[in-house]
Amino acid sequence: MRRGGSWPRRGRTRHDGRREILSTDRLRLRTATLDDAPFFLALLNDPGFLAQIGDRGARTLDDARRMLAEGPITMQRARGHSSYVVTLRACGTPIGTCGLIKRDTLPGVDLGYAFLEAHRGQGYAFEAASAVLALAPTLGLPRVLAITTPGNAASNGLLGKLGMRFERFMHLVPGDNGVNLYSIDFNPAG
């Protein structure tokens, strides 16, 4: 089933190492590079990110570069998927991240996304996440998970709109505040 936008295109790598993963009517999702450090630093310190996802301790461009190198860049090379930089198709401005992440604390790959405050509430998260979920089966992923903080009404609603179902409340590590776990299963024949 096709979910929002065009089918993923692979293999288009620019001279700067960025590779477009997929595009939608308004967005492009591409791999991250170290050149994304200023954007990534701003996103990691966005008040909404800090409140709903948590403080990752990134305070400098060097911190952001290290986190990009150890996170999405390494994951993309090792697994063939990661958290992608979401840009506006019309101008290339980075506005958020969305992708498929493998965390040590979850039993499968999960959908993760975050957008800068100025770009929330415009349907970009739904558009990007729909396209990423359409990509998952082509990567051999029959199931995708997602987690949210219980009080994150916007993300809890978005996951439902994407067709994900609430499974349970769980703790990622002992003593944390806990998260809602969602999942979606894909028909391997469809």
MIKE-282076 format. One record per residue: residue number from 1; x, y, z of N, C-alpha, C in turn. Coordinates in steps of 0.02 Angstrom, whole numbers, plus 50000, padded with zeros to 5 digits. Atoms other than C-alpha are relative to their C-alpha. Layout:
MIKE-282076
pt seq->NUM	nX->X	nY->Y	nZ->Z	caX->X	caY->Y	caZ->Z	cX->X	cY->Y	cZ->Z;
...
END
This chain:
MIKE-282076
pt seq->1	nX->50043	nY->49941	nZ->50000	caX->50000	caY->50000	caZ->50000	cX->50044	cY->50062	cZ->50000;
pt seq->2	nX->49963	nY->49937	nZ->50004	caX->50065	caY->50172	caZ->49955	cX->49974	cY->50048	cZ->50052;
pt seq->3	nX->50019	nY->49953	nZ->49948	caX->50065	caY->50298	caZ->50096	cX->50032	cY->50067	cZ->49985;
pt seq->4	nX->49977	nY->49931	nZ->50009	caX->50082	caY->50481	caZ->50048	cX->50062	cY->50010	cZ->49959;
pt seq->5	nX->49941	nY->49982	nZ->50039	caX->50198	caY->50546	caZ->49915	cX->50021	cY->49946	cZ->49952;
pt seq->6	nX->49975	nY->50046	nZ->50051	caX->50303	caY->50456	caZ->49788	cX->50036	cY->49942	cZ->50033;
pt seq->7	nX->49963	nY->50058	nZ->49975	caX->50385	caY->50287	caZ->49807	cX->50072	cY->50019	cZ->50014;
pt seq->8	nX->49930	nY->49985	nZ->49985	caX->50557	caY->50288	caZ->49883	cX->50045	cY->49989	cZ->49940;
pt seq->9	nX->49948	nY->50008	nZ->50050	caX->50700	caY->50315	caZ->49765	cX->50066	cY->49991	cZ->50036;
pt seq->10	nX->49937	nY->50012	nZ->49967	caX->50869	caY->50246	caZ->49811	cX->50057	cY->50008	cZ->49951;
pt seq->11	nX->49941	nY->49999	nZ->50041	caX->51045	caY->50265	caZ->49749	cX->50021	cY->50068	cZ->49973;
pt seq->12	nX->49981	nY->49932	nZ->50022	caX->51046	caY->50452	caZ->49713	cX->50043	cY->50033	cZ->50052;
pt seq->13	nX->49954	nY->49970	nZ->49952	caX->51199	caY->50514	caZ->49802	cX->50031	cY->50062	cZ->49969;
pt seq->14	nX->49971	nY->49938	nZ->50023	caX->51257	caY->50693	caZ->49785	cX->50074	cY->50001	cZ->50015;
pt seq->15	nX->49928	nY->49995	nZ->49989	caX->51438	caY->50748	caZ->49783	cX->50018	cY->50012	cZ->50073;
pt seq->16	nX->49986	nY->49987	nZ->49929	caX->51424	caY->50800	caZ->49967	cX->49984	cY->49940	cZ->50045;
pt seq->17	nX->50014	nY->50060	nZ->49962	caX->51377	caY->50623	caZ->50020	cX->49928	cY->49991	cZ->50020;
pt seq->18	nX->50072	nY->50006	nZ->49983	caX->51192	caY->50659	caZ->50048	cX->49966	cY->49957	cZ->49947;
pt seq->19	nX->50037	nY->50043	nZ->50046	caX->51079	caY->50528	caZ->49974	cX->49926	cY->50008	cZ->50013;
pt seq->20	nX->50072	nY->49994	nZ->49993	caX->50896	caY->50559	caZ->49942	cX->49971	cY->49931	cZ->50008;
pt seq->21	nX->50031	nY->50064	nZ->49986	caX->50797	caY->50417	caZ->50016	cX->49930	cY->49997	cZ->49970;
pt seq->22	nX->50067	nY->49997	nZ->50028	caX->50622	caY->50470	caZ->49966	cX->49975	cY->50071	cZ->49998;
pt seq->23	nX->50030	nY->49934	nZ->50002	caX->50514	caY->50618	caZ->49926	cX->49924	cY->49993	cZ->50001;
pt seq->24	nX->50073	nY->49996	nZ->49999	caX->50333	caY->50669	caZ->49949	cX->49982	cY->50064	cZ->49962;
pt seq->25	nX->50021	nY->49940	nZ->50035	caX->50231	caY->50811	caZ->49878	cX->50037	cY->50062	cZ->50024;
pt seq->26	nX->49969	nY->49939	nZ->49972	caX->50311	caY->50939	caZ->49996	cX->50069	cY->49989	cZ->50029;
pt seq->27	nX->49939	nY->50014	nZ->49962	caX->50462	caY->50852	caZ->50071	cX->50049	cY->49955	cZ->49963;
pt seq->28	nX->49948	nY->50049	nZ->50020	caX->50625	caY->50762	caZ->50035	cX->50031	cY->49974	cZ->50065;
pt seq->29	nX->49966	nY->50031	nZ->49944	caX->50703	caY->50641	caZ->50158	cX->50066	cY->49973	cZ->49974;
pt seq->30	nX->49933	nY->50018	nZ->50023	caX->50890	caY->50614	caZ->50142	cX->50042	cY->49979	cZ->50059;
pt seq->31	nX->49953	nY->50020	nZ->49947	caX->51034	caY->50539	caZ->50238	cX->50033	cY->50062	cZ->50030;
pt seq->32	nX->49966	nY->49946	nZ->49964	caX->51122	caY->50647	caZ->50365	cX->50075	cY->49999	cZ->49985;
pt seq->33	nX->49927	nY->49994	nZ->50005	caX->51300	caY->50710	caZ->50348	cX->50023	cY->50044	cZ->50058;
pt seq->34	nX->49973	nY->49957	nZ->49947	caX->51415	caY->50801	caZ->50468	cX->49985	cY->50073	cZ->49987;
pt seq->35	nX->50019	nY->49931	nZ->50016	caX->51368	caY->50962	caZ->50376	cX->49932	cY->50019	cZ->50030;
pt seq->36	nX->50066	nY->49986	nZ->49970	caX->51196	caY->50946	caZ->50459	cX->50006	cY->50018	cZ->50074;
pt seq->37	nX->49991	nY->49987	nZ->49929	caX->51272	caY->50983	caZ->50630	cX->49964	cY->50063	cZ->50025;
pt seq->38	nX->50037	nY->49941	nZ->49974	caX->51201	caY->51162	caZ->50647	cX->49925	cY->49987	cZ->50006;
pt seq->39	nX->50071	nY->50016	nZ->49997	caX->51025	caY->51103	caZ->50605	cX->49987	cY->49950	cZ->50056;
pt seq->40	nX->50009	nY->50053	nZ->49950	caX->51043	caY->50948	caZ->50715	cX->50006	cY->50028	cZ->50071;
pt seq->41	nX->49992	nY->49969	nZ->49935	caX->51105	caY->51052	caZ->50862	cX->49937	cY->50040	cZ->50019;
pt seq->42	nX->50061	nY->49962	nZ->49987	caX->50954	caY->51168	caZ->50845	cX->49942	cY->49954	cZ->50017;
pt seq->43	nX->50055	nY->50047	nZ->49987	caX->50834	caY->51020	caZ->50838	cX->50006	cY->49968	cZ->50069;
pt seq->44	nX->49989	nY->50033	nZ->49935	caX->50911	caY->50933	caZ->50989	cX->49987	cY->50046	cZ->50059;
pt seq->45	nX->50012	nY->49951	nZ->49946	caX->50890	caY->51093	caZ->51090	cX->49935	cY->50038	cZ->49993;
pt seq->46	nX->50067	nY->49971	nZ->50009	caX->50716	caY->51138	caZ->51027	cX->49959	cY->49984	cZ->50064;
pt seq->47	nX->50038	nY->50013	nZ->49938	caX->50600	caY->51158	caZ->51180	cX->49953	cY->49940	cZ->49995;
pt seq->48	nX->50044	nY->50058	nZ->50007	caX->50477	caY->51030	caZ->51111	cX->50038	cY->49935	cZ->50000;
pt seq->49	nX->49958	nY->50060	nZ->50000	caX->50615	caY->50904	caZ->51080	cX->50021	cY->49984	cZ->50072;
pt seq->50	nX->49978	nY->50010	nZ->49930	caX->50681	caY->50928	caZ->51257	cX->49943	cY->49975	cZ->50043;
pt seq->51	nX->50057	nY->50019	nZ->49958	caX->50507	caY->50911	caZ->51333	cX->49974	cY->49930	cZ->49983;
pt seq->52	nX->50032	nY->50063	nZ->50019	caX->50445	caY->50760	caZ->51233	cX->50048	cY->49943	cZ->49988;
pt seq->53	nX->49952	nY->50053	nZ->50016	caX->50603	caY->50665	caZ->51186	cX->50055	cY->49997	cZ->50053;
pt seq->54	nX->49951	nY->49998	nZ->49947	caX->50732	caY->50722	caZ->51312	cX->50063	cY->50037	cZ->49981;
pt seq->55	nX->49937	nY->49964	nZ->50008	caX->50895	caY->50813	caZ->51335	cX->50055	cY->49951	cZ->49982;
pt seq->56	nX->49946	nY->50044	nZ->50023	caX->51033	caY->50728	caZ->51236	cX->50069	cY->50028	cZ->50017;
pt seq->57	nX->49937	nY->49971	nZ->49978	caX->51167	caY->50843	caZ->51308	cX->50042	cY->50030	cZ->49945;
pt seq->58	nX->49963	nY->49969	nZ->50055	caX->51217	caY->50918	caZ->51141	cX->49999	cY->50076	cZ->50010;
pt seq->59	nX->49996	nY->49928	nZ->49988	caX->51279	caY->51095	caZ->51173	cX->50044	cY->50036	cZ->49949;
pt seq->60	nX->49953	nY->49970	nZ->50048	caX->51409	caY->51123	caZ->51037	cX->49993	cY->49966	cZ->49932;
pt seq->61	nX->49999	nY->50031	nZ->50066	caX->51431	caY->51089	caZ->50852	cX->50039	cY->49935	cZ->50001;
pt seq->62	nX->49962	nY->50063	nZ->49994	caX->51561	caY->50959	caZ->50898	cX->49957	cY->49945	cZ->50030;
pt seq->63	nX->50046	nY->50049	nZ->49971	caX->51431	caY->50871	caZ->51007	cX->49953	cY->49974	cZ->49946;
pt seq->64	nX->50048	nY->50018	nZ->50052	caX->51308	caY->50873	caZ->50862	cX->50034	cY->49956	cZ->49947;
pt seq->65	nX->49963	nY->50040	nZ->50049	caX->51439	caY->50807	caZ->50739	cX->50012	cY->49929	cZ->50027;
pt seq->66	nX->49987	nY->50065	nZ->49969	caX->51485	caY->50666	caZ->50859	cX->49936	cY->49958	cZ->50002;
pt seq->67	nX->50063	nY->50036	nZ->49997	caX->51302	caY->50620	caZ->50883	cX->49976	cY->49978	cZ->49932;
pt seq->68	nX->50017	nY->50019	nZ->50068	caX->51271	caY->50621	caZ->50696	cX->50043	cY->49941	cZ->49977;
pt seq->69	nX->49955	nY->50054	nZ->50021	caX->51424	caY->50512	caZ->50665	cX->49984	cY->49934	cZ->50035;
pt seq->70	nX->50013	nY->50061	nZ->49961	caX->51382	caY->50388	caZ->50803	cX->49928	cY->49975	cZ->49992;
pt seq->71	nX->50070	nY->50018	nZ->50007	caX->51195	caY->50390	caZ->50767	cX->49979	cY->49986	cZ->49929;
pt seq->72	nX->50028	nY->50014	nZ->50066	caX->51113	caY->50410	caZ->50597	cX->50051	cY->49980	cZ->49946;
pt seq->73	nX->49951	nY->50015	nZ->50053	caX->51271	caY->50404	caZ->50491	cX->50024	cY->49927	cZ->50007;
pt seq->74	nX->49978	nY->50069	nZ->49989	caX->51334	caY->50242	caZ->50570	cX->49943	cY->49950	cZ->49989;
pt seq->75	nX->50057	nY->50045	nZ->50008	caX->51160	caY->50164	caZ->50575	cX->49983	cY->49990	cZ->49926;
pt seq->76	nX->50016	nY->50006	nZ->50071	caX->51130	caY->50202	caZ->50390	cX->50050	cY->49952	cZ->49966;
pt seq->77	nX->49949	nY->50045	nZ->50030	caX->51294	caY->50116	caZ->50343	cX->49990	cY->49928	cZ->50022;
pt seq->78	nX->50005	nY->50068	nZ->49972	caX->51264	caY->49966	caZ->50456	cX->49934	cY->49965	cZ->49983;
pt seq->79	nX->50066	nY->50031	nZ->50006	caX->51077	caY->49937	caZ->50432	cX->49963	cY->50017	cZ->49935;
pt seq->80	nX->50035	nY->49980	nZ->50061	caX->51026	caY->50027	caZ->50272	cX->49939	cY->50043	cZ->50014;
pt seq->81	nX->50053	nY->49953	nZ->49982	caX->50904	caY->50138	caZ->50366	cX->50023	cY->50038	cZ->50062;
pt seq->82	nX->49981	nY->49958	nZ->49943	caX->50915	caY->50275	caZ->50497	cX->49948	cY->50055	cZ->50007;
pt seq->83	nX->50040	nY->49939	nZ->49996	caX->50840	caY->50439	caZ->50549	cX->50024	cY->50046	cZ->49945;
pt seq->84	nX->49984	nY->49959	nZ->50059	caX->50834	caY->50548	caZ->50393	cX->49986	cY->50074	cZ->50014;
pt seq->85	nX->50012	nY->49928	nZ->49997	caX->50845	caY->50737	caZ->50377	cX->49941	cY->50014	cZ->49954;
pt seq->86	nX->50059	nY->49981	nZ->50039	caX->50676	caY->50804	caZ->50319	cX->50010	cY->50072	cZ->49978;
pt seq->87	nX->49992	nY->49932	nZ->50027	caX->50690	caY->50955	caZ->50204	cX->49938	cY->50019	cZ->49960;
pt seq->88	nX->50054	nY->49976	nZ->50043	caX->50563	caY->51063	caZ->50116	cX->50021	cY->49989	cZ->49928;
pt seq->89	nX->49984	nY->50016	nZ->50069	caX->50557	caY->51006	caZ->49936	cX->50014	cY->50063	cZ->49959;
pt seq->90	nX->49994	nY->49939	nZ->50040	caX->50540	caY->51183	caZ->49868	cX->50067	cY->50035	cZ->50008;
pt seq->91	nX->49940	nY->49959	nZ->49989	caX->50696	caY->51256	caZ->49948	cX->50057	cY->49962	cZ->50033;
pt seq->92	nX->49947	nY->50039	nZ->49969	caX->50795	caY->51118	caZ->50036	cX->50014	cY->50015	cZ->50073;
pt seq->93	nX->49990	nY->49983	nZ->49930	caX->50779	caY->51193	caZ->50210	cX->49985	cY->49941	cZ->50045;
pt seq->94	nX->50015	nY->50054	nZ->49953	caX->50795	caY->51060	caZ->50346	cX->49951	cY->50022	cZ->50053;
pt seq->95	nX->50052	nY->49982	nZ->49953	caX->50642	caY->51059	caZ->50458	cX->49991	cY->49947	cZ->50055;
pt seq->96	nX->50009	nY->50052	nZ->49950	caX->50653	caY->50895	caZ->50554	cX->50036	cY->49936	cZ->49981;
pt seq->97	nX->49973	nY->50066	nZ->50016	caX->50702	caY->50713	caZ->50557	cX->49943	cY->49949	cZ->50004;
pt seq->98	nX->50048	nY->50054	nZ->49999	caX->50603	caY->50555	caZ->50524	cX->50034	cY->49939	cZ->49970;
pt seq->99	nX->49969	nY->50059	nZ->50028	caX->50658	caY->50378	caZ->50497	cX->49988	cY->49938	cZ->50042;
pt seq->100	nX->50005	nY->50065	nZ->49968	caX->50678	caY->50199	caZ->50554	cX->50064	cY->49989	cZ->50041;
pt seq->101	nX->49944	nY->50002	nZ->49953	caX->50789	caY->50175	caZ->50706	cX->50000	cY->49933	cZ->50036;
pt seq->102	nX->49994	nY->50061	nZ->49958	caX->50853	caY->50019	caZ->50794	cX->50033	cY->50020	cZ->50065;
pt seq->103	nX->49975	nY->49983	nZ->49933	caX->50871	caY->50053	caZ->50979	cX->50014	cY->49935	cZ->50038;
pt seq->104	nX->49984	nY->50059	nZ->49959	caX->50950	caY->49930	caZ->51100	cX->49944	cY->49984	cZ->50049;
pt seq->105	nX->50051	nY->50008	nZ->49949	caX->50802	caY->49955	caZ->51217	cX->49933	cY->49975	cZ->49973;
pt seq->106	nX->50063	nY->50024	nZ->50029	caX->50667	caY->49896	caZ->51094	cX->50013	cY->49935	cZ->49961;
pt seq->107	nX->49992	nY->50064	nZ->50034	caX->50637	caY->49724	caZ->51017	cX->49996	cY->50004	cZ->49923;
pt seq->108	nX->50005	nY->49993	nZ->50073	caX->50621	caY->49794	caZ->50840	cX->50018	cY->50070	cZ->49979;
pt seq->109	nX->49986	nY->49934	nZ->50028	caX->50646	caY->49943	caZ->50727	cX->49941	cY->50046	cZ->50015;
pt seq->110	nX->50055	nY->49955	nZ->49986	caX->50547	caY->50097	caZ->50773	cX->50002	cY->50063	cZ->49957;
pt seq->111	nX->50009	nY->49937	nZ->50036	caX->50481	caY->50250	caZ->50684	cX->50015	cY->50056	cZ->50049;
pt seq->112	nX->49985	nY->49942	nZ->49959	caX->50556	caY->50409	caZ->50755	cX->49996	cY->50063	cZ->49958;
pt seq->113	nX->50004	nY->49937	nZ->50035	caX->50525	caY->50589	caZ->50709	cX->50003	cY->50058	cZ->50049;
pt seq->114	nX->49998	nY->49938	nZ->49960	caX->50553	caY->50765	caZ->50773	cX->50004	cY->50058	cZ->49951;
pt seq->115	nX->50001	nY->49941	nZ->50044	caX->50520	caY->50935	caZ->50693	cX->50011	cY->50063	cZ->50041;
pt seq->116	nX->49991	nY->49935	nZ->49969	caX->50574	caY->51110	caZ->50734	cX->49932	cY->50032	cZ->50012;
pt seq->117	nX->50064	nY->49970	nZ->49980	caX->50437	caY->51212	caZ->50819	cX->49965	cY->50037	cZ->49943;
pt seq->118	nX->50031	nY->49960	nZ->50054	caX->50407	caY->51325	caZ->50668	cX->49968	cY->49956	cZ->49947;
pt seq->119	nX->50026	nY->50044	nZ->50052	caX->50363	caY->51173	caZ->50563	cX->49954	cY->49946	cZ->50027;
pt seq->120	nX->50049	nY->50046	nZ->49972	caX->50245	caY->51081	caZ->50680	cX->49930	cY->50024	cZ->49983;
pt seq->121	nX->50070	nY->49982	nZ->50011	caX->50058	caY->51077	caZ->50653	cX->49982	cY->50014	cZ->49928;
pt seq->122	nX->50013	nY->49988	nZ->50071	caX->50070	caY->51084	caZ->50463	cX->49994	cY->49935	cZ->49960;
pt seq->123	nX->50006	nY->50065	nZ->50033	caX->50055	caY->50898	caZ->50425	cX->50065	cY->49970	cZ->49975;
pt seq->124	nX->49936	nY->50026	nZ->50024	caX->50240	caY->50874	caZ->50391	cX->50018	cY->49933	cZ->50033;
pt seq->125	nX->49984	nY->50062	nZ->49966	caX->50261	caY->50738	caZ->50523	cX->49959	cY->49942	cZ->49971;
pt seq->126	nX->50042	nY->50052	nZ->50030	caX->50114	caY->50639	caZ->50452	cX->50025	cY->49982	cZ->49930;
pt seq->127	nX->49977	nY->50011	nZ->50069	caX->50178	caY->50660	caZ->50274	cX->50065	cY->49960	cZ->49999;
pt seq->128	nX->49935	nY->50034	nZ->49998	caX->50356	caY->50607	caZ->50316	cX->49993	cY->49930	cZ->50029;
pt seq->129	nX->50007	nY->50065	nZ->49968	caX->50305	caY->50465	caZ->50432	cX->49962	cY->49950	cZ->49956;
pt seq->130	nX->50036	nY->50044	nZ->50047	caX->50181	caY->50395	caZ->50304	cX->50047	cY->49972	cZ->49948;
pt seq->131	nX->49952	nY->50022	nZ->50051	caX->50318	caY->50388	caZ->50174	cX->50051	cY->49952	cZ->50028;
pt seq->132	nX->49951	nY->50045	nZ->49969	caX->50441	caY->50308	caZ->50295	cX->49968	cY->49932	cZ->50014;
pt seq->133	nX->50034	nY->50064	nZ->49989	caX->50313	caY->50175	caZ->50342	cX->49991	cY->49962	cZ->49934;
pt seq->134	nX->50005	nY->50034	nZ->50065	caX->50287	caY->50138	caZ->50157	cX->50067	cY->49971	cZ->49979;
pt seq->135	nX->49932	nY->50024	nZ->50015	caX->50476	caY->50115	caZ->50143	cX->50017	cY->49936	cZ->50038;
pt seq->136	nX->49981	nY->50055	nZ->49955	caX->50486	caY->49989	caZ->50287	cX->49995	cY->49931	cZ->49968;
pt seq->137	nX->50003	nY->50067	nZ->50029	caX->50422	caY->49834	caZ->50195	cX->50051	cY->49989	cZ->49944;
pt seq->138	nX->49950	nY->50008	nZ->50053	caX->50541	caY->49868	caZ->50050	cX->50069	cY->49987	cZ->50028;
pt seq->139	nX->49937	nY->50014	nZ->49965	caX->50682	caY->49856	caZ->50177	cX->49998	cY->49933	cZ->50037;
pt seq->140	nX->50007	nY->50065	nZ->49968	caX->50619	caY->49687	caZ->50235	cX->49975	cY->50003	cZ->50072;
pt seq->141	nX->50026	nY->49992	nZ->49932	caX->50537	caY->49753	caZ->50393	cX->49925	cY->49985	cZ->50001;
pt seq->142	nX->50071	nY->50017	nZ->49999	caX->50371	caY->49664	caZ->50422	cX->49961	cY->50036	cZ->50055;
pt seq->143	nX->50031	nY->49968	nZ->49942	caX->50337	caY->49763	caZ->50582	cX->50041	cY->50061	cZ->50020;
pt seq->144	nX->49966	nY->49940	nZ->49976	caX->50379	caY->49937	caZ->50645	cX->49967	cY->50021	cZ->50066;
pt seq->145	nX->50023	nY->49976	nZ->49935	caX->50365	caY->50001	caZ->50823	cX->50005	cY->50076	cZ->50003;
pt seq->146	nX->49992	nY->49928	nZ->49985	caX->50350	caY->50178	caZ->50892	cX->49989	cY->50009	cZ->50075;
pt seq->147	nX->50009	nY->49985	nZ->49929	caX->50363	caY->50252	caZ->51065	cX->49986	cY->50075	cZ->50008;
pt seq->148	nX->50014	nY->49930	nZ->49983	caX->50295	caY->50412	caZ->51141	cX->49996	cY->50005	cZ->50076;
pt seq->149	nX->50015	nY->49989	nZ->49930	caX->50285	caY->50490	caZ->51311	cX->49924	cY->50001	cZ->50007;
pt seq->150	nX->50073	nY->50004	nZ->49992	caX->50109	caY->50462	caZ->51380	cX->49965	cY->50067	cZ->49991;
pt seq->151	nX->50032	nY->49934	nZ->50005	caX->50073	caY->50649	caZ->51387	cX->50006	cY->50034	cZ->49933;
pt seq->152	nX->49990	nY->49969	nZ->50065	caX->50121	caY->50683	caZ->51207	cX->49939	cY->49986	cZ->49956;
pt seq->153	nX->50063	nY->50011	nZ->50035	caX->49944	caY->50697	caZ->51139	cX->50008	cY->50005	cZ->49924;
pt seq->154	nX->49991	nY->49992	nZ->50073	caX->50001	caY->50756	caZ->50966	cX->50030	cY->49937	cZ->49969;
pt seq->155	nX->49969	nY->50060	nZ->50028	caX->50115	caY->50607	caZ->50936	cX->49957	cY->49938	cZ->50010;
pt seq->156	nX->50045	nY->50057	nZ->49990	caX->49994	caY->50482	caZ->51013	cX->49945	cY->50000	cZ->49947;
pt seq->157	nX->50051	nY->49994	nZ->50052	caX->49860	caY->50547	caZ->50894	cX->50027	cY->49985	cZ->49930;
pt seq->158	nX->49969	nY->50011	nZ->50066	caX->49978	caY->50547	caZ->50745	cX->50012	cY->49926	cZ->49987;
pt seq->159	nX->49987	nY->50071	nZ->50010	caX->50028	caY->50366	caZ->50772	cX->49935	cY->49962	cZ->49986;
pt seq->160	nX->50064	nY->50030	nZ->50015	caX->49845	caY->50316	caZ->50775	cX->49977	cY->50016	cZ->49929;
pt seq->161	nX->50018	nY->49979	nZ->50068	caX->49813	caY->50414	caZ->50615	cX->50042	cY->49962	cZ->49948;
pt seq->162	nX->49957	nY->50038	nZ->50045	caX->49959	caY->50319	caZ->50536	cX->49981	cY->49926	cZ->49997;
pt seq->163	nX->50021	nY->50070	nZ->49999	caX->49872	caY->50154	caZ->50576	cX->50038	cY->49958	cZ->50050;
pt seq->164	nX->49964	nY->50037	nZ->49949	caX->49985	caY->50107	caZ->50720	cX->49953	cY->49988	cZ->50059;
pt seq->165	nX->50043	nY->50016	nZ->49944	caX->49903	caY->50023	caZ->50868	cX->50039	cY->50002	cZ->50066;
pt seq->166	nX->49970	nY->49999	nZ->49933	caX->49939	caY->50050	caZ->51052	cX->50005	cY->49928	cZ->50025;
pt seq->167	nX->49990	nY->50067	nZ->49973	caX->50014	caY->49893	caZ->51127	cX->50000	cY->50000	cZ->50076;
pt seq->168	nX->49996	nY->49999	nZ->49927	caX->50061	caY->49938	caZ->51305	cX->50044	cY->50058	cZ->50023;
pt seq->169	nX->49955	nY->49954	nZ->49967	caX->50145	caY->50056	caZ->51425	cX->50060	cY->49958	cZ->50023;
pt seq->170	nX->49942	nY->50039	nZ->49981	caX->50324	caY->50001	caZ->51458	cX->50057	cY->50046	cZ->50023;
pt seq->171	nX->49939	nY->49964	nZ->49980	caX->50491	caY->50054	caZ->51532	cX->50057	cY->49977	cZ->49955;
pt seq->172	nX->49943	nY->50017	nZ->50042	caX->50640	caY->50062	caZ->51415	cX->50059	cY->49976	cZ->50042;
pt seq->173	nX->49948	nY->50020	nZ->49951	caX->50760	caY->50051	caZ->51562	cX->49969	cY->50006	cZ->50068;
pt seq->174	nX->50028	nY->49995	nZ->49933	caX->50722	caY->50021	caZ->51745	cX->50007	cY->50071	cZ->50029;
pt seq->175	nX->50000	nY->49935	nZ->49967	caX->50674	caY->50180	caZ->51835	cX->49984	cY->50059	cZ->49955;
pt seq->176	nX->50018	nY->49943	nZ->50043	caX->50631	caY->50285	caZ->51681	cX->49925	cY->50015	cZ->50010;
pt seq->177	nX->50070	nY->49980	nZ->49992	caX->50462	caY->50374	caZ->51668	cX->49952	cY->49957	cZ->49961;
pt seq->178	nX->50042	nY->50044	nZ->50039	caX->50397	caY->50247	caZ->51543	cX->49975	cY->50033	cZ->49936;
pt seq->179	nX->50023	nY->49978	nZ->50066	caX->50331	caY->50260	caZ->51365	cX->49941	cY->49958	cZ->49978;
pt seq->180	nX->50051	nY->50039	nZ->50035	caX->50183	caY->50206	caZ->51261	cX->50033	cY->49965	cZ->49941;
pt seq->181	nX->49974	nY->50038	nZ->50056	caX->50228	caY->50069	caZ->51137	cX->49945	cY->49989	cZ->49950;
pt seq->182	nX->50046	nY->50010	nZ->50055	caX->50140	caY->50065	caZ->50969	cX->50033	cY->49954	cZ->49949;
pt seq->183	nX->49971	nY->50041	nZ->50053	caX->50160	caY->49947	caZ->50821	cX->49953	cY->49999	cZ->49940;
pt seq->184	nX->50037	nY->50012	nZ->50061	caX->50106	caY->49916	caZ->50643	cX->50032	cY->49940	cZ->49966;
pt seq->185	nX->49977	nY->50058	nZ->50037	caX->50120	caY->49753	caZ->50547	cX->49982	cY->50008	cZ->49927;
pt seq->186	nX->50011	nY->49995	nZ->50071	caX->50136	caY->49745	caZ->50359	cX->49988	cY->49931	cZ->49971;
pt seq->187	nX->50013	nY->50063	nZ->50036	caX->50066	caY->49610	caZ->50247	cX->50058	cY->49988	cZ->49953;
pt seq->188	nX->49942	nY->50012	nZ->50043	caX->50220	caY->49531	caZ->50167	cX->49982	cY->49992	cZ->49927;
pt seq->189	nX->50021	nY->50008	nZ->50070	caX->50120	caY->49494	caZ->50009	cX->49977	cY->50066	cZ->49970;
pt seq->190	nX->50027	nY->49937	nZ->50026	caX->50056	caY->49674	caZ->49995	cX->50048	cY->50051	cZ->50005;
END
